């Protein structure tokens, strides 16, 4: 049986098209017509991934995503939005979406995005490498189980946040542009680089002592970001 995908969209035509393409790709698809139905479907049988429309009556996509992140931080969410403004796309990422696709969209592109995220949750996109466990100061990351801890407590990371952290920990001390990170972590040859900015900001909030003055993920002005393992002084803080 293929991956279970829940599509939450009040537009029946969009839902049906997405369902047909996903079923052709081997997925098991369930549809929900609004946010309340979507949350009920997740509670009844947690899917492997949620495709979530942003603009819906009642409980909108942003609130659904917030509730998913509180209860199931590792559940992948791809947001569908008809809004063209960058601020609206960023807001979807801020509340925890792993990816977004702007309407009107190509169903084939959406399927490729879904497959990309599902490969990551299956552990294929981030290879085990020389060691399945990464350790640095107060961080421990098990790449095989896709579990990250700080001070021994689990970190609630989304799929993209986990992949970004693993990439940084495996490649410290080098400056990476946002385009580099889109390519290496997201697997995109082109795309909205604000996606990287938002995910870096969210990751800093979870692994830095002071996200406003980050010690690990540092900004390299005019370039992008670099990852600096903590020294002994920071380890004691």
LINGI-V96389 format. One record per backbone hydrogen bond with DSSP energy under -1.0 kcal/mol. CO is the residue of the C=O (numbers start at 0). NH is the residue of the N-H. Records with the same first field share a line. If there is no record, write none. Layout:
CO: NH / NH
This chain:
2: 27
3: 47 / 48
4: 29
5: 50
6: 31
7: 52
10: 14
11: 15
12: 16
13: 17
14: 18
15: 19
16: 20
17: 21
18: 22
19: 23
20: 24
21: 26
22: 25
27: 4
29: 6
31: 8
33: 37
34: 38
35: 39
36: 40
37: 41
38: 42
39: 43
40: 44
48: 5
49: 77
50: 7
51: 79
53: 60
59: 63
60: 64
61: 65
62: 66
63: 67
64: 68
65: 69
66: 70
67: 71
71: 74
75: 49
76: 97 / 98
77: 51
78: 100
79: 53
80: 102
84: 88
85: 89
86: 90
87: 91
88: 92
89: 93
90: 94
91: 96
92: 95
98: 78
100: 80
105: 109
106: 110
107: 111
108: 112
109: 113
110: 114
111: 115
112: 116
113: 117
114: 118
115: 119
116: 120
117: 121
118: 123
119: 122
131: 142
133: 140
135: 138
137: 150
138: 135
139: 148
140: 133
141: 145 / 146
146: 141
147: 154
148: 139
149: 152
152: 149
154: 156
157: 161
158: 162
159: 163
160: 164
161: 165
162: 166
163: 167
164: 168
165: 169
175: 224
176: 180
177: 181
178: 182
179: 183
180: 184 / 185
181: 187
191: 194
192: 196
193: 197
194: 198
195: 199
196: 200
197: 201
198: 202
199: 203
200: 204
202: 205 / 206
203: 207
209: 212
215: 217 / 227
217: 225
219: 222 / 223
223: 219
224: 175
225: 217
226: 172
230: 234
231: 235
